[in-house]
Amino acid sequence: MSDLPEHAGLSTRAVHAGEGRDPATGAATVPIYQTAPFGFPTARALEDAFLKPKEGEYIYSRMGNPTVRALERKVTALEGAEDAVAAASGMAAISTAMFTLLTPDTRLVAYRDLAGGTSGFFHRVLEPWGVEVVWVEVGAETGDGAVLEEALGGSASVLYLETPTNPTLKVVDIEAAARLGHGAGATVVVDSTFATPILQNPLELGADLVVHSLTKYLGGHGDTTGGLVVGGAEAIKEVHSRLVDMGGVMDPLAAFLIMRGVKTVKVRLLQTTENALAIARHLEAHPRVRRVNYPGLQSSPYHEVAVRQMRAFGGMLSFEVDADLEEVRRVVDSFRMIPIIPSLGSVETTLLLPAVSSHYKLSSAEREAMGIPDGLIRLSVGIEDINDILGDLDYGLAVLD
């Protein structure tokens, strides 16, 4: 992997943090504590648990669960943070964080390139609730800092960004954005789902909170959903309190499955990154491909900042086919190995057509402005043999000849 950034020592921080022998049974793997309530020997013990809660003491699984707590400690260690709180899905984590940080009449500044679920939540929930949502283009913090400063207006409550972005693989300079956000008094929140804590650590670059869809790479097997917010202890305490009130908590079985995935995330990302770079170079030379979005390519306008803040470039890429929507449908329907899946980050290579799925509610003009034309295919690269993946891509693209 000679194409990795010079500092690319993929994070090995405490992959096994939060685990260890179970004190009750000696189990070497964290058990699934599949229970809603927890019992107490006396009325006084129950009263103390409510009035003076202690780490490692549990009352009711909506308020905390040992299996879920082990996952939270694990990702806390990977991010080099103080604490974390897990939720039932990535959107449960994001929405809970936003409801913790925002109130009506506050300002949220968000980079326009976001996952469809996130931008939809901002539009359909936060704006009607009374939050002012101001959008900026990715790159404003480095190309023209005045654009971001104007959007922040000197009094923003939250600056929200996703990097790398979905599905255009743009890379936001976290350090520069955080500096401007803090100057306006904003809490800086970074969705780092594509990178995971293995490839980048936004808190070290100035972010205040990081959100992850655990459904994706950290879970890694497409068999459960989950989300997480990680950051400073006081901020996480507030997010946890709001999560308990709202009820979008993680199930212990989901926590167990995601912890299993975290144990192998480093080796999976190494393979997917190697595959993704080979695919990006192959597609870049293909006559029916207009452009390839992948920060590992030197031709990417985001390559320099990716080298600076990421340890590796990850397994996500997108490419625009030189064809209209109907022809692109024929291409993806012709693939024999790569399925159409509305998710990402699993061990299998999968694809998505953002124009008719994740970003279908946007107008054609809005999508074009974001770099999401009808011909854009998002590829979540898996760990299969690279020749099998390339062969399938060539087979599908051949229908255009």
C-alpha positions as a Python dict, from the first residue, in 0.01 Angstrom:
ca = {
    (1, 'M'): (0, 0, 0),
    (2, 'S'): (267, 245, -108),
    (3, 'D'): (5, 499, -215),
    (4, 'L'): (-104, 567, 142),
    (5, 'P'): (-15, 902, 304),
    (6, 'E'): (328, 910, 465),
    (7, 'H'): (172, 916, 814),
    (8, 'A'): (-47, 615, 735),
    (9, 'G'): (-20, 398, 1040),
    (10, 'L'): (-379, 280, 1048),
    (11, 'S'): (-518, 327, 1396),
    (12, 'T'): (-476, 29, 1628),
    (13, 'R'): (-606, 211, 1933),
    (14, 'A'): (-770, -37, 2165),
    (15, 'V'): (-970, -249, 1923),
    (16, 'H'): (-1039, -468, 2225),
    (17, 'A'): (-1116, -179, 2460),
    (18, 'G'): (-1437, -221, 2653),
    (19, 'E'): (-1400, -597, 2663),
    (20, 'G'): (-1217, -837, 2891),
    (21, 'R'): (-1339, -1121, 3108),
    (22, 'D'): (-1697, -1081, 3222),
    (23, 'P'): (-1684, -1035, 3602),
    (24, 'A'): (-1997, -1242, 3658),
    (25, 'T'): (-1908, -1546, 3447),
    (26, 'G'): (-1550, -1511, 3325),
    (27, 'A'): (-1672, -1509, 2963),
    (28, 'A'): (-1393, -1397, 2729),
    (29, 'T'): (-1638, -1224, 2493),
    (30, 'V'): (-1876, -956, 2618),
    (31, 'P'): (-2209, -1133, 2678),
    (32, 'I'): (-2538, -1017, 2531),
    (33, 'Y'): (-2724, -880, 2830),
    (34, 'Q'): (-3064, -930, 2670),
    (35, 'T'): (-3269, -783, 2951),
    (36, 'A'): (-3481, -473, 2993),
    (37, 'P'): (-3471, -425, 3375),
    (38, 'F'): (-3202, -500, 3630),
    (39, 'G'): (-3283, -611, 3986),
    (40, 'F'): (-3172, -463, 4319),
    (41, 'P'): (-3125, -636, 4655),
    (42, 'T'): (-3286, -358, 4861),
    (43, 'A'): (-3505, -50, 4822),
    (44, 'R'): (-3211, 164, 4935),
    (45, 'A'): (-2991, 22, 4656),
    (46, 'L'): (-3257, 109, 4397),
    (47, 'E'): (-3291, 460, 4538),
    (48, 'D'): (-2913, 511, 4531),
    (49, 'A'): (-2897, 393, 4170),
    (50, 'F'): (-3138, 670, 4068),
    (51, 'L'): (-3002, 945, 4290),
    (52, 'K'): (-2629, 864, 4273),
    (53, 'P'): (-2570, 668, 3950),
    (54, 'K'): (-2234, 493, 3920),
    (55, 'E'): (-2041, 354, 3623),
    (56, 'G'): (-2115, -16, 3587),
    (57, 'E'): (-2452, -1, 3765),
    (58, 'Y'): (-2763, -51, 3552),
    (59, 'I'): (-3132, 8, 3612),
    (60, 'Y'): (-3317, -28, 3283),
    (61, 'S'): (-3177, -90, 2935),
    (62, 'R'): (-3324, 230, 2792),
    (63, 'M'): (-3099, 411, 3040),
    (64, 'G'): (-2794, 188, 2993),
    (65, 'N'): (-2693, -171, 2922),
    (66, 'P'): (-2360, -350, 2984),
    (67, 'T'): (-2327, -481, 2628),
    (68, 'V'): (-2402, -141, 2480),
    (69, 'R'): (-2165, 24, 2725),
    (70, 'A'): (-1882, -205, 2616),
    (71, 'L'): (-1933, -89, 2256),
    (72, 'E'): (-1936, 275, 2364),
    (73, 'R'): (-1606, 232, 2549),
    (74, 'K'): (-1454, 59, 2249),
    (75, 'V'): (-1531, 340, 2003),
    (76, 'T'): (-1434, 600, 2264),
    (77, 'A'): (-1088, 445, 2273),
    (78, 'L'): (-1062, 427, 1894),
    (79, 'E'): (-1148, 797, 1862),
    (80, 'G'): (-922, 903, 2148),
    (81, 'A'): (-1225, 1061, 2314),
    (82, 'E'): (-1365, 1088, 2666),
    (83, 'D'): (-1699, 914, 2616),
    (84, 'A'): (-1960, 798, 2366),
    (85, 'V'): (-2327, 713, 2348),
    (86, 'A'): (-2472, 451, 2113),
    (87, 'A'): (-2812, 478, 1946),
    (88, 'A'): (-3045, 257, 1743),
    (89, 'S'): (-2927, 392, 1406),
    (90, 'G'): (-2703, 654, 1252),
    (91, 'M'): (-2999, 889, 1215),
    (92, 'A'): (-3099, 830, 1579),
    (93, 'A'): (-2749, 941, 1680),
    (94, 'I'): (-2753, 1245, 1451),
    (95, 'S'): (-3104, 1358, 1541),
    (96, 'T'): (-3040, 1318, 1914),
    (97, 'A'): (-2719, 1520, 1891),
    (98, 'M'): (-2896, 1795, 1697),
    (99, 'F'): (-3189, 1812, 1941),
    (100, 'T'): (-2933, 1838, 2223),
    (101, 'L'): (-2740, 2122, 2063),
    (102, 'L'): (-3016, 2319, 1890),
    (103, 'T'): (-3336, 2497, 1988),
    (104, 'P'): (-3580, 2697, 1776),
    (105, 'D'): (-3432, 3025, 1648),
    (106, 'T'): (-3075, 2892, 1656),
    (107, 'R'): (-2859, 2856, 1346),
    (108, 'L'): (-2721, 2535, 1197),
    (109, 'V'): (-2458, 2576, 927),
    (110, 'A'): (-2417, 2260, 720),
    (111, 'Y'): (-2206, 2164, 424),
    (112, 'R'): (-2439, 2088, 134),
    (113, 'D'): (-2288, 1747, 58),
    (114, 'L'): (-2450, 1520, 313),
    (115, 'A'): (-2610, 1178, 317),
    (116, 'G'): (-2969, 1199, 197),
    (117, 'G'): (-3113, 1102, 536),
    (118, 'T'): (-2920, 1377, 714),
    (119, 'S'): (-3008, 1657, 473),
    (120, 'G'): (-3368, 1536, 473),
    (121, 'F'): (-3380, 1553, 854),
    (122, 'F'): (-3244, 1907, 846),
    (123, 'H'): (-3504, 2010, 583),
    (124, 'R'): (-3809, 1820, 704),
    (125, 'V'): (-3765, 1830, 1082),
    (126, 'L'): (-3524, 2099, 1199),
    (127, 'E'): (-3638, 2380, 968),
    (128, 'P'): (-4012, 2340, 1052),
    (129, 'W'): (-3911, 2322, 1419),
    (130, 'G'): (-3766, 2670, 1384),
    (131, 'V'): (-3395, 2610, 1329),
    (132, 'E'): (-3233, 2828, 1063),
    (133, 'V'): (-3040, 2596, 834),
    (134, 'V'): (-2771, 2767, 625),
    (135, 'W'): (-2596, 2567, 353),
    (136, 'V'): (-2241, 2613, 228),
    (137, 'E'): (-2050, 2437, -48),
    (138, 'V'): (-1771, 2194, 31),
    (139, 'G'): (-1440, 2370, -20),
    (140, 'A'): (-1553, 2708, 112),
    (141, 'E'): (-1329, 2679, 416),
    (142, 'T'): (-1018, 2649, 201),
    (143, 'G'): (-1112, 2821, -125),
    (144, 'D'): (-1289, 3120, 25),
    (145, 'G'): (-1308, 3128, 403),
    (146, 'A'): (-1525, 3437, 383),
    (147, 'V'): (-1812, 3225, 247),
    (148, 'L'): (-1814, 3002, 554),
    (149, 'E'): (-1763, 3295, 789),
    (150, 'E'): (-2061, 3474, 636),
    (151, 'A'): (-2277, 3163, 674),
    (152, 'L'): (-2171, 3124, 1037),
    (153, 'G'): (-2266, 3486, 1094),
    (154, 'G'): (-2067, 3513, 1413),
    (155, 'S'): (-2334, 3334, 1616),
    (156, 'A'): (-2403, 2985, 1483),
    (157, 'S'): (-2489, 2709, 1727),
    (158, 'V'): (-2368, 2414, 1517),
    (159, 'L'): (-2137, 2363, 1221),
    (160, 'Y'): (-2211, 2022, 1070),
    (161, 'L'): (-2002, 1847, 810),
    (162, 'E'): (-1945, 1503, 661),
    (163, 'T'): (-1608, 1393, 527),
    (164, 'P'): (-1553, 1217, 298),
    (165, 'T'): (-1893, 1313, 163),
    (166, 'N'): (-2165, 1083, 39),
    (167, 'P'): (-2174, 1012, -256),
    (168, 'T'): (-1928, 1257, -413),
    (169, 'L'): (-1623, 1172, -196),
    (170, 'K'): (-1529, 1532, -136),
    (171, 'V'): (-1298, 1587, 160),
    (172, 'V'): (-1352, 1877, 398),
    (173, 'D'): (-1054, 2028, 575),
    (174, 'I'): (-1170, 1956, 930),
    (175, 'E'): (-905, 2166, 1099),
    (176, 'A'): (-983, 2477, 891),
    (177, 'A'): (-1358, 2433, 926),
    (178, 'A'): (-1335, 2380, 1302),
    (179, 'R'): (-1126, 2692, 1346),
    (180, 'L'): (-1387, 2906, 1170),
    (181, 'G'): (-1675, 2730, 1343),
    (182, 'H'): (-1530, 2787, 1688),
    (183, 'G'): (-1467, 3149, 1599),
    (184, 'A'): (-1843, 3186, 1557),
    (185, 'G'): (-1917, 3001, 1880),
    (186, 'A'): (-2041, 2688, 1704),
    (187, 'T'): (-2015, 2329, 1819),
    (188, 'V'): (-1843, 2143, 1535),
    (189, 'V'): (-1996, 1805, 1451),
    (190, 'V'): (-1834, 1569, 1198),
    (191, 'D'): (-1994, 1263, 1040),
    (192, 'S'): (-1694, 1034, 993),
    (193, 'T'): (-1882, 721, 885),
    (194, 'F'): (-1689, 668, 560),
    (195, 'A'): (-1350, 701, 730),
    (196, 'T'): (-1417, 535, 1068),
    (197, 'P'): (-1177, 599, 1358),
    (198, 'I'): (-927, 377, 1179),
    (199, 'L'): (-868, 625, 895),
    (200, 'Q'): (-920, 962, 1064),
    (201, 'N'): (-986, 1112, 1408),
    (202, 'P'): (-1177, 1442, 1374),
    (203, 'L'): (-1152, 1524, 1744),
    (204, 'E'): (-776, 1556, 1705),
    (205, 'L'): (-836, 1803, 1421),
    (206, 'G'): (-1062, 2031, 1627),
    (207, 'A'): (-1409, 1876, 1606),
    (208, 'D'): (-1622, 1871, 1921),
    (209, 'L'): (-1841, 1570, 1842),
    (210, 'V'): (-1814, 1288, 1591),
    (211, 'V'): (-2108, 1080, 1468),
    (212, 'H'): (-2093, 736, 1309),
    (213, 'S'): (-2343, 514, 1139),
    (214, 'L'): (-2228, 189, 1298),
    (215, 'T'): (-2443, 7, 1043),
    (216, 'K'): (-2168, 68, 789),
    (217, 'Y'): (-1795, -7, 824),
    (218, 'L'): (-1772, -53, 1200),
    (219, 'G'): (-2045, -316, 1193),
    (220, 'G'): (-1922, -424, 854),
    (221, 'H'): (-2152, -715, 772),
    (222, 'G'): (-2486, -558, 681),
    (223, 'D'): (-2668, -746, 955),
    (224, 'T'): (-2762, -476, 1207),
    (225, 'T'): (-2818, -104, 1248),
    (226, 'G'): (-2665, 137, 1495),
    (227, 'G'): (-2527, 486, 1545),
    (228, 'L'): (-2297, 661, 1788),
    (229, 'V'): (-2194, 1006, 1909),
    (230, 'V'): (-1846, 1043, 2059),
    (231, 'G'): (-1670, 1340, 2217),
    (232, 'G'): (-1613, 1516, 2548),
    (233, 'A'): (-1763, 1371, 2865),
    (234, 'E'): (-1994, 1661, 2948),
    (235, 'A'): (-2130, 1689, 2595),
    (236, 'I'): (-2191, 1314, 2576),
    (237, 'K'): (-2367, 1322, 2913),
    (238, 'E'): (-2614, 1571, 2769),
    (239, 'V'): (-2663, 1369, 2449),
    (240, 'H'): (-2719, 1053, 2654),
    (241, 'S'): (-2981, 1227, 2867),
    (242, 'R'): (-3168, 1339, 2556),
    (243, 'L'): (-3141, 992, 2404),
    (244, 'V'): (-3294, 835, 2716),
    (245, 'D'): (-3580, 1086, 2695),
    (246, 'M'): (-3637, 1027, 2323),
    (247, 'G'): (-3598, 650, 2340),
    (248, 'G'): (-3384, 577, 2033),
    (249, 'V'): (-3147, 352, 2223),
    (250, 'M'): (-2940, 62, 2092),
    (251, 'D'): (-3042, -297, 2147),
    (252, 'P'): (-2780, -517, 2321),
    (253, 'L'): (-2782, -774, 2039),
    (254, 'A'): (-2697, -498, 1791),
    (255, 'A'): (-2414, -382, 2017),
    (256, 'F'): (-2277, -737, 2032),
    (257, 'L'): (-2282, -773, 1652),
    (258, 'I'): (-2119, -434, 1596),
    (259, 'M'): (-1843, -512, 1847),
    (260, 'R'): (-1773, -828, 1651),
    (261, 'G'): (-1734, -614, 1340),
    (262, 'V'): (-1505, -363, 1510),
    (263, 'K'): (-1256, -642, 1583),
    (264, 'T'): (-1188, -685, 1210),
    (265, 'V'): (-1241, -330, 1083),
    (266, 'K'): (-872, -254, 1034),
    (267, 'V'): (-800, -556, 814),
    (268, 'R'): (-1122, -501, 618),
    (269, 'L'): (-1037, -137, 552),
    (270, 'L'): (-686, -223, 439),
    (271, 'Q'): (-826, -459, 176),
    (272, 'T'): (-1110, -235, 64),
    (273, 'T'): (-873, 62, 31),
    (274, 'E'): (-634, -141, -181),
    (275, 'N'): (-921, -261, -400),
    (276, 'A'): (-1079, 84, -426),
    (277, 'L'): (-760, 251, -547),
    (278, 'A'): (-713, -15, -816),
    (279, 'I'): (-1076, 23, -925),
    (280, 'A'): (-1055, 403, -930),
    (281, 'R'): (-749, 393, -1155),
    (282, 'H'): (-912, 134, -1381),
    (283, 'L'): (-1232, 334, -1419),
    (284, 'E'): (-1043, 659, -1470),
    (285, 'A'): (-895, 506, -1786),
    (286, 'H'): (-1225, 359, -1911),
    (287, 'P'): (-1362, 527, -2227),
    (288, 'R'): (-1725, 523, -2103),
    (289, 'V'): (-1647, 683, -1765),
    (290, 'R'): (-1653, 1063, -1750),
    (291, 'R'): (-1500, 1107, -1406),
    (292, 'V'): (-1412, 916, -1091),
    (293, 'N'): (-1455, 1055, -741),
    (294, 'Y'): (-1195, 906, -511),
    (295, 'P'): (-960, 1107, -286),
    (296, 'G'): (-681, 853, -336),
    (297, 'L'): (-642, 958, -700),
    (298, 'Q'): (-386, 1231, -756),
    (299, 'S'): (-633, 1384, -1003),
    (300, 'S'): (-884, 1442, -722),
    (301, 'P'): (-906, 1806, -611),
    (302, 'Y'): (-935, 1670, -256),
    (303, 'H'): (-625, 1451, -268),
    (304, 'E'): (-400, 1695, -84),
    (305, 'V'): (-630, 1749, 213),
    (306, 'A'): (-706, 1374, 226),
    (307, 'V'): (-334, 1297, 249),
    (308, 'R'): (-302, 1551, 528),
    (309, 'Q'): (-587, 1435, 752),
    (310, 'M'): (-653, 1071, 665),
    (311, 'R'): (-439, 761, 719),
    (312, 'A'): (-581, 595, 408),
    (313, 'F'): (-850, 676, 153),
    (314, 'G'): (-1111, 412, 227),
    (315, 'G'): (-1332, 183, 24),
    (316, 'M'): (-1593, 426, -110),
    (317, 'L'): (-1586, 579, -458),
    (318, 'S'): (-1829, 702, -719),
    (319, 'F'): (-1803, 737, -1094),
    (320, 'E'): (-2007, 903, -1366),
    (321, 'V'): (-2093, 694, -1668),
    (322, 'D'): (-2110, 864, -2009),
    (323, 'A'): (-2475, 769, -2054),
    (324, 'D'): (-2830, 875, -1971),
    (325, 'L'): (-3031, 731, -1682),
    (326, 'E'): (-3189, 451, -1882),
    (327, 'E'): (-2851, 339, -2012),
    (328, 'V'): (-2703, 354, -1663),
    (329, 'R'): (-2986, 132, -1542),
    (330, 'R'): (-2888, -119, -1812),
    (331, 'V'): (-2528, -108, -1693),
    (332, 'V'): (-2601, -180, -1328),
    (333, 'D'): (-2863, -442, -1417),
    (334, 'S'): (-2595, -621, -1620),
    (335, 'F'): (-2352, -670, -1335),
    (336, 'R'): (-2337, -1035, -1236),
    (337, 'M'): (-2158, -1003, -903),
    (338, 'I'): (-2219, -649, -775),
    (339, 'P'): (-2572, -607, -630),
    (340, 'I'): (-2775, -288, -595),
    (341, 'I'): (-2789, -229, -219),
    (342, 'P'): (-2912, 89, -40),
    (343, 'S'): (-2634, 80, 218),
    (344, 'L'): (-2256, 53, 229),
    (345, 'G'): (-1952, -61, 422),
    (346, 'S'): (-2007, -435, 414),
    (347, 'V'): (-1757, -703, 309),
    (348, 'E'): (-1927, -737, -32),
    (349, 'T'): (-1891, -487, -315),
    (350, 'T'): (-2225, -312, -368),
    (351, 'L'): (-2357, -19, -570),
    (352, 'L'): (-2623, 250, -556),
    (353, 'L'): (-2768, 502, -802),
    (354, 'P'): (-2797, 815, -583),
    (355, 'A'): (-3015, 1004, -834),
    (356, 'V'): (-3300, 755, -789),
    (357, 'S'): (-3241, 655, -427),
    (358, 'S'): (-3057, 848, -156),
    (359, 'H'): (-3099, 1187, -330),
    (360, 'Y'): (-3420, 1128, -526),
    (361, 'K'): (-3607, 1408, -345),
    (362, 'L'): (-3371, 1670, -488),
    (363, 'S'): (-3441, 1829, -823),
    (364, 'S'): (-3218, 1746, -1118),
    (365, 'A'): (-3066, 2095, -1098),
    (366, 'E'): (-2996, 2057, -725),
    (367, 'R'): (-2831, 1723, -779),
    (368, 'E'): (-2622, 1850, -1070),
    (369, 'A'): (-2501, 2138, -852),
    (370, 'M'): (-2388, 1885, -591),
    (371, 'G'): (-2211, 1669, -850),
    (372, 'I'): (-2479, 1397, -850),
    (373, 'P'): (-2591, 1359, -1214),
    (374, 'D'): (-2818, 1081, -1337),
    (375, 'G'): (-2515, 881, -1449),
    (376, 'L'): (-2342, 870, -1109),
    (377, 'I'): (-2284, 525, -958),
    (378, 'R'): (-2170, 494, -597),
    (379, 'L'): (-1954, 191, -529),
    (380, 'S'): (-1893, 46, -184),
    (381, 'V'): (-1590, -169, -246),
    (382, 'G'): (-1564, -503, -68),
    (383, 'I'): (-1286, -748, 8),
    (384, 'E'): (-1333, -980, -292),
    (385, 'D'): (-1053, -1061, -534),
    (386, 'I'): (-982, -743, -729),
    (387, 'N'): (-987, -923, -1067),
    (388, 'D'): (-1342, -1043, -999),
    (389, 'I'): (-1460, -688, -923),
    (390, 'L'): (-1286, -534, -1226),
    (391, 'G'): (-1418, -808, -1451),
    (392, 'D'): (-1776, -744, -1340),
    (393, 'L'): (-1742, -368, -1389),
    (394, 'D'): (-1607, -417, -1740),
    (395, 'Y'): (-1882, -668, -1821),
    (396, 'G'): (-2155, -422, -1717),
    (397, 'L'): (-2002, -123, -1893),
    (398, 'A'): (-1971, -327, -2212),
    (399, 'V'): (-2347, -304, -2266),
    (400, 'L'): (-2288, 55, -2378),
    (401, 'D'): (-2066, -50, -2669),
}
